[in-house]
Amino acid sequence: MQTQDGKDMTMKKPVLLIPVENQVRELDAKLLLACVAAKRDFTSIIGPKRKIENHIVSFPRGIFLSKSLRIVKRSFFPTSRLLGHEIVAWDEEALVHLPAETYFSRRLSPVGMENVSHLFAWGEDNAELWRQYPQLPAGIPIHITGNPRVDLLRPDMQGYYRPEADQIRKNYGEFILINTNFNHVNAFHSAQNLFQPLKNPGGKAVFGQAARGMSREYAEGFRDHKQAVFEDFQKLIPELDQAFPDHTIVVRPHPTENQDIYHEIAARCQRVRVTNEGNVVPWLMAARVLVHNGCTTGVEAFVMRVPAVSYRKTINDFYDDGFYRLPNRLSHQCFSFEELKTTLSQILGGELSAAEGEKRKVLMDHFLAAQDGPLACERMVDILNGVADSMSRMPEPALKKRLVGWCKATWRRVFKTCNAYLPGSFKSVAFERQRYPGISPGELAERIARFQQVLGEDAQLQLRQIRDKIFKISR
């Protein structure tokens, strides 16, 4: 069947390939994207990023939604293109980002950019940052759509998390939430830190994974600052436990942090609990107040109108303003424990609410789109629909190209799989299990049904598991 303009109505849309790296942070937002896309007749394949990338040859021709443009994509992106996949991308780390020069060398790569057809920006700040990139391909469209994670913060979407927030309140009572972001100095594997442990006393420290793209001077200063703030928070947790005996202290480590130190601290305290369970949004809904230092959760709390305090006992304006300006300025800022104690008492007593003011609103609007109006997911799907139409008019890659792509992808999968089992690998199976522990088909179906209800959709979407932890979602 054809339309009047000759378009083949029987032609199926390319699938959306939606990789998820950190389950607690990304999965719900990307499930929402899949639900919104299903309204436009897209089929989505969603699962752990490593597994989707490793099995890229087994999926039908699709649009790969990359969450980063880093240099590690220098082999995967071209290989995916050989197989006929289109690539669109955003950067999960571009909301709270490094200074431009360091950000470019760490988070962007020419190979990544030249293989991407469309870029999705969190807001105008993100778009401006990319436009400054010296190797930005001419003509590549940058769409200021917001991010699916933003949608989950909106009042019209928070009904999705209400049952979880209610259960958290029931389990933890009145609590102060502490979110940490010390994965640069307290990573799951030591090789993932800014610097690897010294093998010989007095030797020169070797760069770790977190320092990739940084100058040595920047990385050393950043390490010293983050280590000092990390030590401040190790002291802070038991101090809050003592100062607020009527409240539980809930510590949520960054998804890629080593959690051992927090469990050790909790074991010495009365009311400290350590958990990385679920998305942060219901925890913010249930918390009385958030305490952080330069954490993206401070931005999320501001959007949700949850009181947030940035604890800045140790200050280094070069790093704090160059990297963490947004979450710190959107929060109440305290520079000593006594000041923090007073501020928290005011918040818990109902005398002080979330940080506000016109300057903060202007700052937030510059960084974050889709706080109202159409969802970020809807804006993205509008663009993806155009990409799909363009793909439908393009022929499949020649057989020779597909064979080359198959060989490259298979070799990459074998290499990555073997590497994950090598002793000391920071891409180990254990690390992957922490980042993506997995979800049962039943729980996934229940989350999709909740999203459909919040979206006002009556249609029951089809869910089918096609590989370990990888699912297909369609109408």
N, C-alpha and C positions, 0 to 999 in steps of 0.2 A: 504494500500500500504506500502511496506517495501523497505528499501535500501538494498544494498548487505550485509551490516553488521547486518541486521535484525532489524534496528530501525524503529519504526512505524511512518510513515510520516504524518499520520492523527492525531497524538496526539497533542493537542493544548499546546502552551507554557503557563506556569503560568503567570498571570498578574503581572505587576509592580504596587505596591501600593506606591504612592509618596505623603507623607504628607508635607504640607507647613505651617510653623508656622508664620513667618512674611511675609505678602504678598508683600510689596514693595521691600523687600530684596531678597526673594527666588523664587517667583512665575515664573518670566521669565526664570531664569536659569533652573528650573525644567520642565518648558514647553519645553525648548530646549532639555532637556534630553529625554522627552517623544517623541519628533519628531525624534530624532536620533534613539531611540529604535524602533519606528514604522518601520524604514527601515529594521530592523531585525525581523519583524513580531511580535513584542511585543505589547500587548494592555496595556495601562497605565490607572490607576485610580488616579486622582489628586484632591486635595481639602484641606481644613483646617485640620491641624494635629489633633486637638481635635475631629473633626467630623469623620475623618477616623478611629482614634483609637476607638472612641465610637461605631462605627458600624462595627468593624472588623469581626464580625460573619456573616455579610451579604454579604461579598465579596467572590468570588471564590478563590481557593487556589492560593497563590501568593508569590511574593518576596517583603517584606516590606523594604523600603529604609529609615532607621532611620537617623535622622540628629544629634543624640546625643547618648551617652552611660551612661547617668546619672542614679543615684540611683532611680529616679522616674520611671525608666523602670523595676524595680524589680518585678512588678506584670504583666505589659503588655507584656513583652517579653516572659516569660514562657507560658502565656495564648495563645499568638499568635502561639507559637510552637505546643501547644496542638491541635489547630485548623488546623494544617498542613502548616502554613506559614513559609517560610524561611526568615531570617533576615540578611541583610547586612547593614553596617553603616559607616558613617563618622561623624566628629564633626565640625559643623559650626563655633565653637569658637576656633578651634585648630590652626588657622593661627597666630592670635595675642593672645597668651595664657599666663596664669599665670605661675609662677615658678613651676617646676615639682611636688614637694610634694603637693603644694596647688592645682594644676591642677588635680592631681590624686584623691584627696579626694573630689573635687568639681565636676569634669566632668566625672569621670569613676566609674564604680561599678563592682564588681566581677560577679554579676548576669547578668549585661548587657553584659559583655564580653563572658560569658560562653554560652549565647544563640545566639551569632552572628557567622556567618560562614565566613564572609569576611569583611575586613576593607579597606576603601579607604582613603588615606592620601593626604593632600594638597601638600606635598613635602617631601624632605628628613628630614627636621627638625621635622615635625609631626611624621614621621615614627620612628625616633630616640627617640622621646618623648615616644611613645607607647611602644617601645621595653624596656624601663626602668621600665615600670609598673610591680611591683612585682607579681601581680596576673594575668598577661597576660597568657591566656591559651596556652599551648604548641602546636605549629604547626599552630596556627591561621594565615592565610595569610594576610599580609599587602601589599596592592597594591598602589604604588605611581602613582596615576592617575591625580592629580590635582582635581579641584572642578568645577562643572558646572558654578559657578559664575565667574570663571577665563575666561571661553570661551567668555563671554559677553564683556570682556575688550579688546579682540584681534582685531586688525585692520580689519581682514577678516570677523568679525561678527558685527562690529559697524554700518553697513548699516541698521541693524534691528532697531536701535534707531534714525537714522537720522531724520525721520519725527518729532519725539518727541523733539529732540534737537532743530530743527528749530523752532518749536512752542514755546519752552521755551525762546529762544532768542527774538522771536517776542513779547512775553508777558512781559519779564523782562528786555530787553535791555542788556546793559553792566552790569555785576554783579559780586560781590565777594560772593563766597559760603562759609558758615560756617556750618560745620557738628559737632554736639555735641554728646557726649557719657557719659552723666551723670546719666544714669539709676541706678547707685549704690547709688546715694544720692538724685535723683529727679525722682523717679519711678512713674509710673501711679498710683499705690496704695502705700501708705506709708509702708505697710507691706512687700513690695518687695525691699525696700532699704536694705543697709547693717545692719542698726539698726532701730527698730521700734521707734516711738515717745515715749518719756518718759511720763508715766501716772502720776508719782509723782515727783516733782522737787527734785533733789538730789538723785534719785533712780538710779539703775543700768540698763542701756539700754539693751533691749532684742534683740537678733539676729533677723534680718529680712531674707527674702528668699535669698537675694544676698550674705549673709555671709555663706550660707551652705557650709561646707567643709573647712572653714577657722578657724585658731586659733583666739582667741579673740584679741591677740596682733596684729596679721596681719590685722584683720578686722578693728580695731580701727585706726591704722595708715593709712590704705587705705582710710577709711572714711574721716579722717582729710585732707588728701592730695586731694582727689577728691572734697571735699567741697570747699577747697581753690581755686582749678582750676575752679570750677563751678562759684565761685564768680568773678574770673578774667574775665571769659567770659561774665558774666552779665554786667560788666563794659565795656568790649571790644566792644560789639555790638553798643551801642550809640556812642562810641568814633570813630568807623569806619564810622558811619553814618555822623558824623561831618567832618571827615578828608577827605572823598572821595565823595564830593557832586555830582560828575558826574556818580556815580555808585550806583546801587541798592545793598542792603545787603540782601542776601537770607539765612535764617536760616533753616536748616533741622535737627530737633531733632531726637535722636535715636528713633526707632519705639516703644520702651517700656517706653519712658520718659513721664512725665507729661508736657504738652506743655504750661500750663497757664502762667508761668513766662515769656516765650518768647513772647507771645501775649501781655502781659502787657508792656514789654519793647518796642515792635513794636508800640504800641499805643502812646508812648511818642516820637517816632522818625518820621523822614520825609520819609525815603526811605527803611525801614526795612520791609521785608516780611517773614512770617513764613509758611512753607509748608512741608508736608511729602508725597507729591504726587509722585507716581510712583517710579521706580527704580532709584538709584543714578547715573547710567551710563550716561543717556542723560543729566543730570544736570552737570556732570563733562565735558561732551563734549561741553556744552554751556557756562560754567563758564570761566571767565578770570583767576581765581586763587581760590584755596581751602585753607581755614584756619581751623585748627583742633588742637587737642592735644591728641596724642596717639590713633587716630581713624583708624579703618581698611580702611576707605575711603582714607587715606593717602597712603596706599599700592596700592589701586586700581588706584589712580591718578598717581603714579609712573609708573605702567605698561602702562597706557594710555598716558604717557608723558604730563600730565597736571601739571602745576606749583602748588606745594603744600607747605604750610608753617605750621610748628608746633609752636604754640604760647606757650612758656614755661616760663611765668612770674614767676610762682611758680614751684620750682624744688624739687623733692625728688628722687634721683637716685636709691634708693632701689626699689621703685615702677616703676619709669619711665624706668629703664633698665631691671628690672625683669619682667615687663608686657608689656610695650609699646615700647620696643627697636626698633622693626621693623618699624612701621609707623613713628616714630620720626626720625630715622636715614635715612629713604628714602626721607625725606623732608628737605627743608631749615628750620633751627631752629632759632627762635628769642626769646630773653630773656627779652625784655622790649617793651613797646608800641612804643617808638621812633624807635627802631630797626625794629619792624614789619612794621611801617609806611614807613620807607625807603625801605625795601625789597619789599613791595607791590607796591610802586611807581615805582621801577625798573622793576618789572614784568609787570605792567600795561603800562609802557612806552616802553616795548619791549627790555629793556636792559638785562633782566634776564629771563631765561627759566626754565624748570623743572629741579629739582636736578638730577645730573648725576655723573659719575665716576665709575672706575673699582670696588672699594670696595663695592659700592652700588649694582652693577650688580651681583657680587659674592654672596652677602648677599641675594639678591632677588632670585637668582637661587637655593640657598639652601632651601629656604622656599616654593617656588612655582613652581610646575611642570606644563607642558602643556601650556607654554607661546607661543610655536610654535609647528609645527608638528600636529599629530592627536589631535582633540579636547579632552578635559577631558571627555566629554560625550561619545565620541567614545571609549575611553579607558575603561570607566566604562561598557559600553554595551558589550564589548568583554568579560569582566569577568562575567557579568550577563548572557550572553549566555551559558557559562559553568555551571553556577549555575542552570539555567533552564534545561539543559541536565541532570544534576545529579538528579534534582527533578523528571524528567520524568521517571527515573528508580526506584524511591522510591514509595512504596505503600502509599495510604492515611492512616492517623492515624486511629487506631481502633475506633469503634463507642463509646466505653466507654470514651476514651480520648477526643473525639470531644464533647461529652456531658458535661464532666467536664469543658472543655474550654468554651463551650457556657454559662454555669452557671457562671463561673468566669467573663467572658467578659460582660455578662448582668448585673451582680451585679456592676461591675466597672462603666458601663455606667450610671446606675441609680444613683450611688453615686456621680459621677462627674457632672451629670446634675443638681442634687439637690444642690450640693455644690456651683455651679455657681450662684445660686440665693440667697444664704445666704448673709445677710448684712455684708459688710466689706471684702468679699472674694476677694483675689487678683487674682483669676481665674474667675472673674465675666464676665457676658455677655458683659458688656460695654468694658472691657479690651480686650476681644476676638474680639469685633467689631473694636477696634482701630488697633489690630494686623492684622486682616483679614476682611476688610470691604466688600469684595466680588467683583465679576466681572460678567458682563452679558455674556450670551452665545455668543452674537454677537461680543462683544469685544474680548472674548477668541478666537473665530474662526478667527478673523482678525489677532490676534497675531500669531496664528499657521500658517496662510497663509504667513505672513511676514517671519517667520522662514524658512518655506519651500522654499521661494524665495531666501533667503540668502544662504541656504544650497544647492541651485541648484537643488531642487527636484520638479518634475512636478506633482507628485501624490497629490491629495487633500485628506487630512486625515479626517476621520469620527469623529465627536464630538457629544456626547450625554450626557445630564444631567441626572444623575441617582438618585441624592438626592440633597437636598438644598446645593448649593455651591460645590457639588462633581460631577466631570465629567469623562467620559470615552473617551479616545483618541485611535484610531486604524486606520489601513489601510482600 
